[in-house]
């Protein structure tokens, strides 16, 4: 799991750097940087479930808000909204995968 967390941290950090040329960079940099920090930190310390859940809720809600625009275009040609949706889904998936070890650890200590 540490390898997955390390790869996720690097990819999310790289994604955050790529957002500097985006029309609305601040919120994307914040999201990807948060995902990178959480992923990297999970290598070294046990992250509370609430952190993974919170980040997943933010990214998942944001992704859900993009769905109507994506469906109304009905082109599925790799538009910016489609790429943004994909990035948000990746944040959710990574957090769900990284949450699993934390969930098991917290049930063992309780």
C-alpha positions as CSV (number, residue, x, y, z in Angstrom):
1,X,0.0,0.0,0.0
2,X,2.9,2.3,0.6
3,X,3.9,2.0,-3.1
4,X,0.4,3.0,-4.1
5,X,0.4,5.9,-1.7
6,X,3.8,7.1,-3.0
7,X,2.8,6.9,-6.7
8,X,-0.5,8.6,-5.9
9,X,1.3,11.4,-4.0
10,X,3.7,12.0,-6.9
11,X,0.9,12.0,-9.5
12,X,-1.3,14.3,-7.5
13,X,1.7,16.7,-6.9
14,X,2.4,16.7,-10.6
15,X,-1.3,17.3,-11.3
16,X,-1.2,20.3,-9.0
17,X,1.8,21.7,-10.8
18,X,0.0,21.4,-14.1
19,X,-2.9,23.5,-12.9
20,X,-0.9,26.7,-12.9
21,X,-1.9,27.4,-16.5
22,X,-5.6,26.6,-15.9
23,X,-8.2,29.4,-16.0
24,X,-9.2,28.6,-12.4
25,X,-6.0,27.2,-10.9
26,X,-6.4,27.9,-7.2
27,X,-9.2,25.4,-6.4
28,X,-7.6,22.7,-8.6
29,X,-4.2,23.2,-7.0
30,X,-5.7,23.1,-3.6
31,X,-7.6,19.8,-4.3
32,X,-4.6,18.0,-5.9
33,X,-2.2,19.4,-3.4
34,X,-4.4,18.1,-0.6
35,X,-4.6,14.7,-2.2
36,X,-0.9,14.6,-2.6
37,X,-0.2,15.6,1.0
38,X,-2.7,13.0,2.3
39,X,-1.3,10.3,0.1
40,X,2.3,11.1,1.1
41,X,1.4,11.4,4.8
42,X,-0.4,8.1,4.8
43,X,3.0,6.4,4.1
44,X,4.4,7.6,7.4
45,X,1.5,8.1,9.8
46,X,-2.0,6.8,10.3
47,X,-4.5,9.3,8.8
48,X,-7.9,9.6,10.4
49,X,-10.8,8.2,8.3
50,X,-12.4,11.6,8.4
51,X,-9.6,13.1,6.3
52,X,-10.1,10.5,3.6
53,X,-13.9,10.8,3.8
54,X,-13.8,14.6,3.7
55,X,-11.5,14.8,0.7
56,X,-13.6,12.1,-1.1
57,X,-16.8,14.0,-0.4
58,X,-15.4,17.2,-1.7
59,X,-14.1,15.6,-4.9
60,X,-17.1,13.4,-5.4
61,X,-19.6,16.3,-5.0
62,X,-17.5,18.4,-7.3
63,X,-17.5,15.5,-9.9
64,X,-21.2,15.1,-9.6
65,X,-21.7,18.8,-10.3
66,X,-19.9,18.3,-13.6
67,X,-22.0,15.4,-14.8
68,X,-24.9,17.5,-16.2
69,X,-22.6,19.6,-18.3
70,X,-20.8,16.5,-19.6
71,X,-24.0,14.7,-20.4
72,X,-25.6,17.8,-22.1
73,X,-22.6,17.9,-24.5
74,X,-23.0,14.2,-25.3
75,X,-19.8,14.3,-27.3
76,X,-17.4,12.5,-25.0
77,X,-14.4,13.8,-26.9
78,X,-12.1,14.7,-24.0
79,X,-13.4,18.1,-23.2
80,X,-12.0,20.0,-20.2
81,X,-15.0,19.1,-18.1
82,X,-14.5,15.4,-18.9
83,X,-10.8,15.6,-17.9
84,X,-11.7,17.5,-14.8
85,X,-14.3,14.8,-13.9
86,X,-11.6,12.1,-14.5
87,X,-9.2,13.8,-12.1
88,X,-11.9,14.2,-9.4
89,X,-12.8,10.5,-9.7
90,X,-9.1,9.6,-9.4
91,X,-8.9,11.6,-6.1
92,X,-12.0,9.7,-4.8
93,X,-10.7,6.3,-5.8
94,X,-7.2,6.9,-4.3
95,X,-8.8,8.1,-1.1
96,X,-11.0,5.0,-0.9
97,X,-8.0,2.7,-1.5
98,X,-5.8,4.5,1.0
99,X,-8.7,4.6,3.6
100,X,-9.0,0.8,3.8
101,X,-5.8,0.3,5.8
102,X,-6.7,3.1,8.2
103,X,-10.2,1.6,8.6
104,X,-8.8,-1.8,9.6
105,X,-6.2,-0.3,12.0
106,X,-8.8,1.8,13.7
107,X,-11.1,-1.2,14.3
108,X,-8.2,-3.2,15.7
109,X,-7.4,-0.6,18.3
110,X,-11.0,0.0,19.3
